[in-house]
Amino acid sequence: MLRKRDHEELGTSDLGWLFSRFHFSFAGYHDPQNMHFGALRVLNDDLVEPGHGFDLHPHSDFEILSYVVNGELTHADSMGNTHTLRRGEVQYMSAGTGVLHSEHNRGGDTLRFLQVWVFPDVRGHAPAYGDHRFAWDERKDRWLGVASGDGTAPVTVHQDVRISATELEAGRRLALPVAAGRQAYLLQVEGSSGVGGVDLDERDALEIVEEDVVVEAVTTSHVFVVEMAKPRG
C-alpha cells in the first residue's frame, strides 16, 4: 500500500522566524487522520531564521532526532551537552524521564532541519544524548543508516525503527524493501523522484506499507526514510 502526502496539503505554521511543515498533528495543527504513523509521532520540516530558535523547554518519553538539511543547528540541554551540527549531521536525545533542551540557529544562513519524534519501546528510560557527524558522501547512491533500534547504525534508539538517508544522482535507482509486517515513511527532502510509480517533488512524502519499492531519481534526489514495525490489529 502506498499513500502520497503532498507537501501543499501538510499542516503549516509561520511565526516569522520559523516556518514549519507538520506531517502529523502538532502544535496548532490537528488532523485526526494524521496523528502518527506507527511509532513515528512527529516529523516537522522546519526553517529557522538566523539568530532564532527554540529556547529551553522540556521533553519526556520520546526518542527525538534532528537531521540537518542546510545551515547550522546548535543544541544545548540540562545534561550539559552543547554541540553544533551541519548539513547531513544528526543529533539524538532520548528524553526518557525528562530533560530540558534548546535548539538555535547561531549561523548566518537559514537553517532547515527535520525534527523527528518516535514513541519509545517503554516509558521511563534514563535521558541520554548523542550525535554523529556523517560525511556527506556516505549517503551517495546508497542507504546510509542514521539510527536504529538494533545497534546496526551509529545512533541507537529505544524502538524497532531504522532511519536512513540517501542522495541519488539523476537517473540512479535504489531499492527500498519494506517486508511483511513492516512499514516506512519516506520524505523527499530535496529534488524529485519516482517511488513505486508515485511522483514525488521536494517536501512530498510517501507512506509505504508491506511493499518493496524502488526510488528512481528524476533530479539529484535527497531522501529520508523511517522504517518500522507495522502496528498489530
ZADO-1210 file (C-alpha; in nm, 4 decimals, padded with zeros to 6 digits):
<atoms>
<atom x="00.0000" y="00.0000" z="00.0000" code="MET" pos="1"/>
<atom x="00.1275" y="00.3447" z="-00.0988" code="LEU" pos="2"/>
<atom x="-00.0204" y="00.6780" z="00.0111" code="ARG" pos="3"/>
<atom x="00.1237" y="01.0076" z="-00.1095" code="LYS" pos="4"/>
<atom x="00.1380" y="01.3103" z="00.1224" code="ARG" pos="5"/>
<atom x="00.1571" y="01.6205" z="-00.0965" code="ASP" pos="6"/>
<atom x="00.3581" y="01.8941" z="00.0781" code="HIS" pos="7"/>
<atom x="00.0931" y="02.1517" z="-00.0144" code="GLU" pos="8"/>
<atom x="-00.1603" y="01.9595" z="00.1963" code="GLU" pos="9"/>
<atom x="00.0510" y="01.9315" z="00.5127" code="LEU" pos="10"/>
<atom x="-00.0143" y="02.1386" z="00.8221" code="GLY" pos="11"/>
<atom x="00.1890" y="02.4592" z="00.8423" code="THR" pos="12"/>
<atom x="00.2880" y="02.7278" z="01.0891" code="SER" pos="13"/>
<atom x="00.4514" y="03.0638" z="01.0158" code="ASP" pos="14"/>
<atom x="00.5894" y="03.2587" z="01.3138" code="LEU" pos="15"/>
<atom x="00.8045" y="03.4894" z="01.1026" code="GLY" pos="16"/>
<atom x="01.1339" y="03.3496" z="01.2307" code="TRP" pos="17"/>
<atom x="01.0094" y="02.9902" z="01.1987" code="LEU" pos="18"/>
<atom x="00.8216" y="02.8251" z="00.9130" code="PHE" pos="19"/>
<atom x="00.7170" y="02.4632" z="00.9725" code="SER" pos="20"/>
<atom x="00.5511" y="02.1882" z="00.7749" code="ARG" pos="21"/>
<atom x="00.3847" y="01.9319" z="01.0003" code="PHE" pos="22"/>
<atom x="00.3454" y="01.5792" z="00.8637" code="HIS" pos="23"/>
<atom x="00.1411" y="01.4834" z="01.1721" code="PHE" pos="24"/>
<atom x="-00.0751" y="01.6763" z="01.4174" code="SER" pos="25"/>
<atom x="00.1436" y="01.9185" z="01.6109" code="PHE" pos="26"/>
<atom x="00.1023" y="02.2498" z="01.7928" code="ALA" pos="27"/>
<atom x="-00.1953" y="02.4327" z="01.6350" code="GLY" pos="28"/>
<atom x="-00.2360" y="02.1791" z="01.3535" code="TYR" pos="29"/>
<atom x="-00.4755" y="01.8930" z="01.4326" code="HIS" pos="30"/>
<atom x="-00.5852" y="01.6256" z="01.1879" code="ASP" pos="31"/>
<atom x="-00.7393" y="01.3123" z="01.3435" code="PRO" pos="32"/>
<atom x="-00.6412" y="01.1200" z="01.0281" code="GLN" pos="33"/>
<atom x="-00.2743" y="01.2104" z="01.0758" code="ASN" pos="34"/>
<atom x="-00.1872" y="01.1711" z="01.4423" code="MET" pos="35"/>
<atom x="00.1077" y="00.9383" z="01.3808" code="HIS" pos="36"/>
<atom x="00.2329" y="00.6619" z="01.1527" code="PHE" pos="37"/>
<atom x="00.3111" y="00.3607" z="01.3668" code="GLY" pos="38"/>
<atom x="00.5908" y="00.4548" z="01.6073" code="ALA" pos="39"/>
<atom x="00.6558" y="00.7817" z="01.4188" code="LEU" pos="40"/>
<atom x="00.4742" y="01.0569" z="01.6093" code="ARG" pos="41"/>
<atom x="00.6318" y="01.3781" z="01.4732" code="VAL" pos="42"/>
<atom x="00.8045" y="01.4750" z="01.1511" code="LEU" pos="43"/>
<atom x="00.8406" y="01.8516" z="01.1240" code="ASN" pos="44"/>
<atom x="01.0258" y="02.0179" z="00.8364" code="ASP" pos="45"/>
<atom x="01.1476" y="02.3432" z="00.9942" code="ASP" pos="46"/>
<atom x="01.3040" y="02.6610" z="00.8531" code="LEU" pos="47"/>
<atom x="01.4652" y="02.8783" z="01.1220" code="VAL" pos="48"/>
<atom x="01.5963" y="03.2276" z="01.0541" code="GLU" pos="49"/>
<atom x="01.9444" y="03.3268" z="01.1801" code="PRO" pos="50"/>
<atom x="01.9562" y="03.4383" z="01.5433" code="GLY" pos="51"/>
<atom x="01.6396" y="03.2499" z="01.6375" code="HIS" pos="52"/>
<atom x="01.5404" y="02.9112" z="01.7703" code="GLY" pos="53"/>
<atom x="01.3660" y="02.7116" z="02.0381" code="PHE" pos="54"/>
<atom x="01.4555" y="02.8264" z="02.3887" code="ASP" pos="55"/>
<atom x="01.4980" y="02.5836" z="02.6780" code="LEU" pos="56"/>
<atom x="01.1902" y="02.3593" z="02.7048" code="HIS" pos="57"/>
<atom x="01.1057" y="02.0155" z="02.8496" code="PRO" pos="58"/>
<atom x="01.0530" y="01.6756" z="02.6878" code="HIS" pos="59"/>
<atom x="00.9839" y="01.3298" z="02.8247" code="SER" pos="60"/>
<atom x="00.9258" y="00.9785" z="02.6884" code="ASP" pos="61"/>
<atom x="01.0161" y="01.0422" z="02.3258" code="PHE" pos="62"/>
<atom x="01.3108" y="00.9411" z="02.1117" code="GLU" pos="63"/>
<atom x="01.3995" y="01.2708" z="01.9411" code="ILE" pos="64"/>
<atom x="01.6217" y="01.3035" z="01.6364" code="LEU" pos="65"/>
<atom x="01.7214" y="01.6178" z="01.4469" code="SER" pos="66"/>
<atom x="01.8578" y="01.5860" z="01.0920" code="TYR" pos="67"/>
<atom x="02.0202" y="01.8975" z="00.9466" code="VAL" pos="68"/>
<atom x="01.9412" y="01.9665" z="00.5808" code="VAL" pos="69"/>
<atom x="02.1079" y="02.3086" z="00.5499" code="ASN" pos="70"/>
<atom x="02.2654" y="02.5578" z="00.7879" code="GLY" pos="71"/>
<atom x="02.3771" y="02.5126" z="01.1482" code="GLU" pos="72"/>
<atom x="02.1841" y="02.3717" z="01.4443" code="LEU" pos="73"/>
<atom x="02.3146" y="02.4399" z="01.7960" code="THR" pos="74"/>
<atom x="02.1807" y="02.2145" z="02.0715" code="HIS" pos="75"/>
<atom x="02.2122" y="02.2621" z="02.4479" code="ALA" pos="76"/>
<atom x="02.0500" y="02.0592" z="02.7259" code="ASP" pos="77"/>
<atom x="02.0194" y="02.0083" z="03.1002" code="SER" pos="78"/>
<atom x="02.2633" y="01.7138" z="03.0795" code="MET" pos="79"/>
<atom x="02.5434" y="01.9584" z="02.9974" code="GLY" pos="80"/>
<atom x="02.5695" y="01.8936" z="02.6226" code="ASN" pos="81"/>
<atom x="02.6319" y="02.1792" z="02.3798" code="THR" pos="82"/>
<atom x="02.7022" y="02.0949" z="02.0154" code="HIS" pos="83"/>
<atom x="02.6603" y="02.2469" z="01.6690" code="THR" pos="84"/>
<atom x="02.5666" y="02.0301" z="01.3717" code="LEU" pos="85"/>
<atom x="02.5695" y="02.0982" z="00.9979" code="ARG" pos="86"/>
<atom x="02.4341" y="01.9529" z="00.6710" code="ARG" pos="87"/>
<atom x="02.3727" y="01.5798" z="00.6885" code="GLY" pos="88"/>
<atom x="02.4625" y="01.5501" z="01.0569" code="GLU" pos="89"/>
<atom x="02.2338" y="01.4114" z="01.3255" code="VAL" pos="90"/>
<atom x="02.1664" y="01.4648" z="01.6934" code="GLN" pos="91"/>
<atom x="01.9690" y="01.2265" z="01.9117" code="TYR" pos="92"/>
<atom x="01.8085" y="01.2686" z="02.2509" code="MET" pos="93"/>
<atom x="01.6232" y="01.0054" z="02.4495" code="SER" pos="94"/>
<atom x="01.4039" y="01.2300" z="02.6636" code="ALA" pos="95"/>
<atom x="01.3037" y="00.9426" z="02.8929" code="GLY" pos="96"/>
<atom x="01.2133" y="01.0527" z="03.2446" code="THR" pos="97"/>
<atom x="01.2610" y="01.4172" z="03.1495" code="GLY" pos="98"/>
<atom x="01.5139" y="01.6600" z="03.0064" code="VAL" pos="99"/>
<atom x="01.5365" y="02.0278" z="02.9110" code="LEU" pos="100"/>
<atom x="01.6927" y="02.1331" z="02.5820" code="HIS" pos="101"/>
<atom x="01.7177" y="02.4208" z="02.3352" code="SER" pos="102"/>
<atom x="01.7878" y="02.4389" z="01.9605" code="GLU" pos="103"/>
<atom x="01.9045" y="02.7571" z="01.7866" code="HIS" pos="104"/>
<atom x="02.0350" y="02.8849" z="01.4564" code="ASN" pos="105"/>
<atom x="02.3572" y="03.0642" z="01.5506" code="ARG" pos="106"/>
<atom x="02.4776" y="03.0707" z="01.1890" code="GLY" pos="107"/>
<atom x="02.4344" y="03.3313" z="00.9190" code="GLY" pos="108"/>
<atom x="02.2034" y="03.1367" z="00.6877" code="ASP" pos="109"/>
<atom x="01.8527" y="02.9949" z="00.7169" code="THR" pos="110"/>
<atom x="01.8567" y="02.6608" z="00.8988" code="LEU" pos="111"/>
<atom x="01.6481" y="02.3766" z="00.7606" code="ARG" pos="112"/>
<atom x="01.6213" y="02.0658" z="00.9722" code="PHE" pos="113"/>
<atom x="01.3918" y="01.7690" z="01.0223" code="LEU" pos="114"/>
<atom x="01.2539" y="01.7191" z="01.3703" code="GLN" pos="115"/>
<atom x="01.1625" y="01.3542" z="01.4311" code="VAL" pos="116"/>
<atom x="00.9906" y="01.2131" z="01.7404" code="TRP" pos="117"/>
<atom x="00.9459" y="00.8392" z="01.7861" code="VAL" pos="118"/>
<atom x="00.7479" y="00.6674" z="02.0602" code="PHE" pos="119"/>
<atom x="00.9891" y="00.4675" z="02.2816" code="PRO" pos="120"/>
<atom x="00.9535" y="00.0937" z="02.3370" code="ASP" pos="121"/>
<atom x="00.8749" y="00.1597" z="02.7057" code="VAL" pos="122"/>
<atom x="00.8381" y="00.4708" z="02.9170" code="ARG" pos="123"/>
<atom x="01.0918" y="00.5828" z="03.1739" code="GLY" pos="124"/>
<atom x="01.4288" y="00.5411" z="03.0041" code="HIS" pos="125"/>
<atom x="01.7162" y="00.7388" z="03.1532" code="ALA" pos="126"/>
<atom x="01.7725" y="01.0574" z="02.9483" code="PRO" pos="127"/>
<atom x="02.0597" y="01.0334" z="02.7001" code="ALA" pos="128"/>
<atom x="02.2198" y="01.2435" z="02.4243" code="TYR" pos="129"/>
<atom x="02.4277" y="01.1566" z="02.1201" code="GLY" pos="130"/>
<atom x="02.5214" y="01.2962" z="01.7815" code="ASP" pos="131"/>
<atom x="02.7038" y="01.1816" z="01.4713" code="HIS" pos="132"/>
<atom x="02.8845" y="01.3777" z="01.2034" code="ARG" pos="133"/>
<atom x="02.8336" y="01.1768" z="00.8864" code="PHE" pos="134"/>
<atom x="03.0420" y="01.2662" z="00.5829" code="ALA" pos="135"/>
<atom x="02.8037" y="01.3666" z="00.3025" code="TRP" pos="136"/>
<atom x="02.9448" y="01.1101" z="00.0607" code="ASP" pos="137"/>
<atom x="02.8451" y="00.8264" z="00.2934" code="GLU" pos="138"/>
<atom x="02.4903" y="00.8514" z="00.1541" code="ARG" pos="139"/>
<atom x="02.5815" y="00.8932" z="-00.2156" code="LYS" pos="140"/>
<atom x="02.3777" y="00.6418" z="-00.4206" code="ASP" pos="141"/>
<atom x="02.3297" y="00.4137" z="-00.1173" code="ARG" pos="142"/>
<atom x="02.1258" y="00.3968" z="00.2017" code="TRP" pos="143"/>
<atom x="02.3101" y="00.5469" z="00.4965" code="LEU" pos="144"/>
<atom x="02.1834" y="00.4017" z="00.8240" code="GLY" pos="145"/>
<atom x="02.1443" y="00.7010" z="01.0529" code="VAL" pos="146"/>
<atom x="01.9708" y="00.5471" z="01.3563" code="ALA" pos="147"/>
<atom x="01.8218" y="00.2132" z="01.4537" code="SER" pos="148"/>
<atom x="01.6927" y="00.0157" z="01.7474" code="GLY" pos="149"/>
<atom x="01.9144" y="-00.2858" z="01.6873" code="ASP" pos="150"/>
<atom x="02.2584" y="-00.1267" z="01.7091" code="GLY" pos="151"/>
<atom x="02.3315" y="-00.1519" z="01.3359" code="THR" pos="152"/>
<atom x="02.3508" y="00.2276" z="01.2876" code="ALA" pos="153"/>
<atom x="02.5767" y="00.4805" z="01.4627" code="PRO" pos="154"/>
<atom x="02.2829" y="00.6181" z="01.6655" code="VAL" pos="155"/>
<atom x="02.0821" y="00.3695" z="01.8752" code="THR" pos="156"/>
<atom x="01.7212" y="00.4461" z="01.9713" code="VAL" pos="157"/>
<atom x="01.4786" y="00.2703" z="02.2057" code="HIS" pos="158"/>
<atom x="01.2386" y="00.1447" z="01.9378" code="GLN" pos="159"/>
<atom x="01.2183" y="-00.1025" z="01.6491" code="ASP" pos="160"/>
<atom x="01.2889" y="00.1525" z="01.3759" code="VAL" pos="161"/>
<atom x="01.5568" y="00.2175" z="01.1178" code="ARG" pos="162"/>
<atom x="01.6180" y="00.5698" z="00.9942" code="ILE" pos="163"/>
<atom x="01.8122" y="00.6092" z="00.6696" code="SER" pos="164"/>
<atom x="01.9032" y="00.8709" z="00.4100" code="ALA" pos="165"/>
<atom x="02.0400" y="00.8743" z="00.0571" code="THR" pos="166"/>
<atom x="02.1337" y="01.1164" z="-00.2189" code="GLU" pos="167"/>
<atom x="02.0865" y="00.9723" z="-00.5664" code="LEU" pos="168"/>
<atom x="02.2211" y="01.1237" z="-00.8845" code="GLU" pos="169"/>
<atom x="01.9619" y="01.1827" z="-01.1557" code="ALA" pos="170"/>
<atom x="01.8795" y="00.8578" z="-01.3302" code="GLY" pos="171"/>
<atom x="02.0027" y="00.6340" z="-01.0474" code="ARG" pos="172"/>
<atom x="01.7802" y="00.3735" z="-00.8795" code="ARG" pos="173"/>
<atom x="01.7865" y="00.2326" z="-00.5280" code="LEU" pos="174"/>
<atom x="01.5682" y="-00.0440" z="-00.3874" code="ALA" pos="175"/>
<atom x="01.3789" y="00.0112" z="-00.0625" code="LEU" pos="176"/>
<atom x="01.2437" y="-00.3218" z="00.0689" code="PRO" pos="177"/>
<atom x="00.9551" y="-00.2974" z="00.3162" code="VAL" pos="178"/>
<atom x="00.8865" y="-00.6527" z="00.4308" code="ALA" pos="179"/>
<atom x="00.5659" y="-00.8120" z="00.5560" code="ALA" pos="180"/>
<atom x="00.4828" y="-00.6713" z="00.8965" code="GLY" pos="181"/>
<atom x="00.6823" y="-00.3523" z="00.8266" code="ARG" pos="182"/>
<atom x="00.6044" y="-00.0022" z="00.7034" code="GLN" pos="183"/>
<atom x="00.8025" y="00.3083" z="00.6097" code="ALA" pos="184"/>
<atom x="00.7541" y="00.6835" z="00.5875" code="TYR" pos="185"/>
<atom x="00.9608" y="00.8378" z="00.3072" code="LEU" pos="186"/>
<atom x="01.0293" y="01.2115" z="00.2751" code="LEU" pos="187"/>
<atom x="01.1562" y="01.3650" z="-00.0472" code="GLN" pos="188"/>
<atom x="01.3885" y="01.6140" z="00.1228" code="VAL" pos="189"/>
<atom x="01.5378" y="01.7696" z="-00.1900" code="GLU" pos="190"/>
<atom x="01.4974" y="01.7139" z="-00.5623" code="GLY" pos="191"/>
<atom x="01.2410" y="01.4864" z="-00.7214" code="SER" pos="192"/>
<atom x="01.1967" y="01.1140" z="-00.7748" code="SER" pos="193"/>
<atom x="00.9555" y="00.8382" z="-00.8591" code="GLY" pos="194"/>
<atom x="00.8901" y="00.5811" z="-00.5868" code="VAL" pos="195"/>
<atom x="00.6807" y="00.2764" z="-00.6662" code="GLY" pos="196"/>
<atom x="00.5311" y="00.4637" z="-00.9593" code="GLY" pos="197"/>
<atom x="00.4416" y="00.7685" z="-00.7443" code="VAL" pos="198"/>
<atom x="00.5930" y="01.1047" z="-00.8447" code="ASP" pos="199"/>
<atom x="00.7438" y="01.2978" z="-00.5531" code="LEU" pos="200"/>
<atom x="00.8619" y="01.6573" z="-00.5547" code="ASP" pos="201"/>
<atom x="01.0648" y="01.8318" z="-00.2869" code="GLU" pos="202"/>
<atom x="00.8990" y="01.8030" z="00.0584" code="ARG" pos="203"/>
<atom x="00.6392" y="01.5456" z="-00.0540" code="ASP" pos="204"/>
<atom x="00.6150" y="01.2236" z="00.1472" code="ALA" pos="205"/>
<atom x="00.5007" y="00.8674" z="00.0903" code="LEU" pos="206"/>
<atom x="00.3547" y="00.6112" z="00.3306" code="GLU" pos="207"/>
<atom x="00.4663" y="00.2594" z="00.2349" code="ILE" pos="208"/>
<atom x="00.3110" y="-00.0499" z="00.3944" code="VAL" pos="209"/>
<atom x="00.4415" y="-00.4025" z="00.3284" code="GLU" pos="210"/>
<atom x="00.5593" y="-00.3212" z="-00.0233" code="GLU" pos="211"/>
<atom x="00.9048" y="-00.3273" z="-00.1786" code="ASP" pos="212"/>
<atom x="00.9645" y="-00.0152" z="-00.3879" code="VAL" pos="213"/>
<atom x="01.2401" y="00.1390" z="-00.5965" code="VAL" pos="214"/>
<atom x="01.3455" y="00.5030" z="-00.5633" code="VAL" pos="215"/>
<atom x="01.4238" y="00.6426" z="-00.9105" code="GLU" pos="216"/>
<atom x="01.5883" y="00.9853" z="-00.9077" code="ALA" pos="217"/>
<atom x="01.4498" y="01.2314" z="-01.1629" code="VAL" pos="218"/>
<atom x="01.6842" y="01.5072" z="-01.0476" code="THR" pos="219"/>
<atom x="01.9533" y="01.4816" z="-00.7795" code="THR" pos="220"/>
<atom x="01.7387" y="01.3350" z="-00.5055" code="SER" pos="221"/>
<atom x="01.7866" y="01.3568" z="-00.1269" code="HIS" pos="222"/>
<atom x="01.5556" y="01.1110" z="00.0510" code="VAL" pos="223"/>
<atom x="01.4953" y="01.0383" z="00.4216" code="PHE" pos="224"/>
<atom x="01.3153" y="00.7233" z="00.5426" code="VAL" pos="225"/>
<atom x="01.1818" y="00.6000" z="00.8775" code="VAL" pos="226"/>
<atom x="01.1145" y="00.2251" z="00.8540" code="GLU" pos="227"/>
<atom x="00.9424" y="00.0445" z="01.1400" code="MET" pos="228"/>
<atom x="00.7204" y="-00.2402" z="01.2545" code="ALA" pos="229"/>
<atom x="00.3618" y="-00.2236" z="01.1376" code="LYS" pos="230"/>
<atom x="00.1198" y="-00.1920" z="01.4331" code="PRO" pos="231"/>
<atom x="-00.0782" y="-00.5044" z="01.5091" code="ARG" pos="232"/>
<atom x="-00.4517" y="-00.5094" z="01.4584" code="GLY" pos="233"/>
</atoms>
